[in-house]
Amino acid sequence: RSEPYLPCLRNPSPVSQGTMEGVKTKGEDGEAVEPSPFDGIQKNAVLHEAKCFNDKQISARTCSEVLTKIMYLIIQGEEFSPSEISKVFFSVTKLFNSRDVHLRRMVYLSLKNLPADPEEAMMVVNCLAKDMTGKTDLYRANAIRVLAKILHPSMIGSFERFMKQ
């Protein structure tokens, strides 16, 4: 039997291996709290790892792990400069070529959560439109969700005309 796909656990911690001794810490209210596998990750290190998005041979597992780390940093409130967001955004769009379902899900989630400039977001609309008109339901549903999030309200009319062509 194969192990479940967990992109965030490349190097299993003692928690994932079943040994719980000495791993728990105390939270603010005094209860035992298991540490996050992302404790101590550095933004610069993750951005350096994101260069894997530009590799000729994309490793779906590695890219999923890096996207998971980027999403973790964003959710934790880590500040990204506009140039960092731009680089990550355009690198993530290159992952649309992947046929790996898990990686594609992470791409959609990442595009939805990255605070990209509306003009930059227009660059991915063609890929999303292609997925919206495709036969794969999973891609279609996610493409619609991402498009609703990234499309600027002033551009809805032009996108509607584009879709009717």
Secondary structure by P-SEA (a helix, b strand, c coil): cccccccccccccccccccccccccccccccbbbbbccccccaaaaaaaccccccccccaaaaaaaaaaaaaaaaacccccaaaaaaaaaaaaaacccccaaaaaaaaaaaacccccaaaaaaaaaaaaaaaacccaaaaaaaaaaaaacccccaaaaaaaaaac
